[in-house]
Amino acid sequence: MLKRVLAWIALIFLLLIITNILFIHVYVTESVTIFLLYVLILYFGRNREHTAEGTGEEEMDNNAVTPETTEDNESGDNADKPELME
């Protein structure tokens, strides 16, 4: 419950900073600095979370599927058979 309340507060804070930067123009430099810190914390926090848990792509790379094609006949071409497509 506490995480939800903090997330809502952070969202409202972010929207107020963006509104100030775009429309109000009071303490713009400070607002941009806080906004950049906010973005960096979110980016590196999310990046750390993904590297700790793994993305699941490692498992997919090991199980690569080879495409199904027809083999060549004795003369080296397969013009008489259509290629198998899915």
FIROBA-524446 format. One line per 8 residues: number of its first residue (from 1); their letters; for each residue y, x, z negated of C-alpha. Coordinates in nm, 2 decimals. Each point is the difference from the previous one (the first is absolute). Example, Ala and Ser with C-alpha at 12.3 -4.5 7.8 and 13.67 -1.06 7.14 Angstrom:
2
1	AS	-0.45 1.23 -0.78 | 0.34 0.14 0.07 .
//
This chain:
86
1	MLKRVLAW	0.00 0.00 0.00 | 0.23 0.28 -0.08 | -0.06 0.17 0.34 | 0.10 -0.33 0.17 | 0.32 -0.02 -0.19 | 0.09 0.36 0.07 | -0.09 -0.05 0.37 | 0.23 -0.30 0.03 .
9	IALIFLLL	0.28 0.19 -0.18 | -0.05 0.29 0.24 | 0.01 -0.23 0.30 | 0.32 -0.17 -0.12 | 0.15 0.34 -0.07 | -0.09 0.13 0.35 | 0.15 -0.31 0.16 | 0.32 0.04 -0.19 .
17	IITNILFI	0.03 0.37 0.10 | -0.06 -0.09 0.37 | 0.26 -0.28 -0.03 | 0.25 0.24 -0.15 | -0.06 0.26 0.27 | 0.03 -0.24 0.29 | 0.27 -0.25 -0.12 | 0.18 0.07 -0.33 .
25	HVYVTESV	0.07 0.38 0.04 | 0.04 0.08 -0.37 | -0.13 0.34 -0.11 | -0.17 0.04 0.34 | -0.10 0.36 -0.05 | -0.16 -0.07 -0.34 | -0.18 -0.30 0.15 | -0.13 0.20 0.29 .
33	TIFLLYVL	-0.13 0.27 -0.24 | -0.17 -0.26 -0.22 | -0.15 -0.17 0.31 | -0.13 0.34 0.13 | -0.16 0.07 -0.34 | -0.15 -0.34 0.00 | -0.15 0.05 0.35 | -0.13 0.35 -0.09 .
41	ILYFGRNR	-0.17 -0.12 -0.32 | -0.16 -0.29 0.19 | -0.11 0.23 0.28 | -0.15 0.28 -0.21 | -0.15 -0.25 -0.25 | -0.17 -0.18 0.28 | -0.11 0.32 0.17 | -0.15 0.13 -0.33 .
49	EHTAEGTG	-0.18 -0.33 -0.05 | -0.16 0.01 0.35 | -0.11 0.36 -0.02 | -0.16 -0.06 -0.34 | -0.20 -0.30 0.11 | -0.07 0.11 0.36 | 0.08 -0.21 0.31 | -0.36 -0.06 0.10 .
57	EEEMDNNA	0.04 0.17 0.33 | -0.23 0.28 -0.09 | -0.30 -0.23 0.00 | 0.10 -0.15 0.34 | 0.02 0.35 0.16 | -0.35 0.08 -0.10 | -0.14 -0.31 0.17 | 0.16 0.03 0.34 .
65	VTPETTED	-0.16 -0.23 0.26 | -0.07 0.15 0.35 | 0.08 -0.22 0.29 | -0.29 -0.16 0.19 | -0.02 0.11 0.36 | -0.27 0.01 0.26 | -0.17 0.33 0.07 | 0.02 0.17 0.34 .
73	NESGDNAD	-0.30 -0.04 0.24 | -0.17 0.30 0.17 | 0.27 0.05 0.26 | 0.27 0.03 -0.27 | 0.19 -0.32 0.05 | -0.03 -0.35 -0.14 | 0.18 -0.19 0.27 | -0.29 -0.25 0.03 .
81	KPELME	0.02 -0.12 -0.36 | 0.30 -0.14 -0.18 | 0.11 0.17 -0.31 | -0.07 -0.18 -0.33 | 0.31 -0.12 -0.16 | 0.05 -0.20 -0.32 .
//
